[in-house]
Every structure is written in structure tokens, then in C-alpha cells.
Amino acid sequence: MSTGTIIAIAIPVLITLAAVVGFGSLRKKDAKGLGHMSRETRNRDAGALNQNLSGSNEARELEKSVAMERVSAGVAVPLPKVPEVWTPPDADAIGVSRRQFLNRSSITLMTLGLSVFGAANIAFLWPRPTAGFGSKVKIGTIDSVNTVINSSSPAVNFAYFSEAQTYLQPYPMDQATQASAEAVYKGATLAGIKQGYVALWQKCPHLGCKVPVCGTSQWFECPCHGSQYNRVGEKKVGPAPRGMDHFPVIIDGQNVIIDTGTVSLGAVIGTDTTGQGLEGPHCA
Ligand code: FES
């Protein structure tokens, strides 16, 4: 059975269980809260009744003698009062008691907590996309990708692959630049650099605008708040907190694959491994 099927069955079952537990407890607590005495109270009442029974004979004798004295003195003896029949209070007249309020609040909070916990688990187990952005996207063969890089238009030196929301930039392969890159980058980003590529996510690390390229300056220039990055995504100016974020580049045989489900944060401010300066007027 696939993960998707399991989740599709698990969601309604979890929701139904949470609803049954929540409403069941609510009704039970409400029923206990209206006109029902606790066990402690009933035990106390039973104790008091036993005490009264043991002393009732003496009391009855005392009452009888007092009544006889009164009769002999000519005082009218009042008839014993018939006790009122107890009727349970009307729930509507009482409204919501403090106990009911507390019970309902705790049940609601518990149900809410369980729902959030269940939703978080489902989100965690939800399968990642297996195609398109968010997964491993094959953008072409080495030859076809290099052809795009070498003939990218309108801004030469920037190769954009929309299916991966990525600029795949050639990384200078000279010794000094590679040594600088090794001092700054790690893991999958460094592995891609050693193969001659760096994959930059189009999303600006400041507030998420799509960063366009500038053919004249040969930098990335964000029009939203003015952050600018060199050709390999290292931040030059602006409010962005770091360079452009990276995706791992995977070379599988002749295929070039971008893993858009794994994002590495861009280089820290001040990083400049290529020494690329401004090559012309800004666009933004
Ligand atoms: S979103 Fe790019 S600089 Fe603010």
C-alpha cells in the first residue's frame, strides 16, 4: 500500500477519533456536572445519616417529653412540616456553571492540541513531490546545458532553467578561484562548483522576489529593495542577509539534475570568491 493511500485513510480516521473522544467526554462531564453529587459528598451524607439514626431515639424521647409539657401547660403544638420534595435544578436556568466552563475549556484545548499534533504528523509524512519544482529536476544533458549557458540570451553568461526556478551559472575553473571556493563552500554546493556549476535559486534571500539578471552590470539585481549579487550569487550590496541560495547539482552520466528539494543557504555577506566587479551600468 502506498504512503499516499495510508495518509488518505489515516486523516479521516484521526479526525473521527478526535471528534468521538472530544464529544463523548464533553457529554459525560456535563452530565456529571448537573445535579450529581460527588462520591465524597455522598459518603459524608451517609455518615451524618448514621449518626442521626443512633441519636434519633433519644431525640424522639426528648421531643415527646417537651410536647407533653407543652400540652399540659396549654401551649399549642405545631404540626410537623412536610419536607419539600427536591427537584434537580433546570440546566437552562442555571446557564453555564464554572465546572461546565472548565470541563468544556479543557476538552476543547485537548481536542485542539490533538488536531494540531495530528496535522503536524501528517505534514511530516506527506510525500515530497516526485516531479517538478521541489524534487530532483533533470534540466538536460551536459551538452545541452552547456549550449544554453554559452548562448544564453538576452544577458550573456546567465542560464535560466524555469522548470527548476534556477540560474545554472558556470563557475570559473582557475586554481585561485577554486581554492577560494573550497574555503567558503561545503557539501553539495562545493561538489557542484568542482564540476564547473553553481545552481542559484531565483528567489531573493531578502523577501523572496524573483531576482532578474542585468546584462550590462553582469550582476543579479533585485528590483524590490535593491540587493545585488555577482554572477555566482555572492551578495555585493543591498539589504539581503546573505548571498543567493543554492541547490545541489547532480551529474548522472550525461544528465544534469538539480535537486530543488534541498536548499543550501547562500554565502555570508562579504564573500567574494571570483573577484567579479561591476562590468557596466546597473539595471535596477
Ligand atoms: S526582495 Fe530582493 S532586495 Fe528585497
Boltz pocket constraint, residues with backbone or C-beta under 6 A from the ligand:
constraints:
  - pocket:
      binder: B
      contacts: [[A, 204], [A, 205], [A, 206], [A, 207], [A, 208], [A, 209], [A, 222], [A, 223], [A, 224], [A, 225], [A, 226], [A, 227], [A, 238], [A, 239], [A, 240]]
      max_distance: 6.0
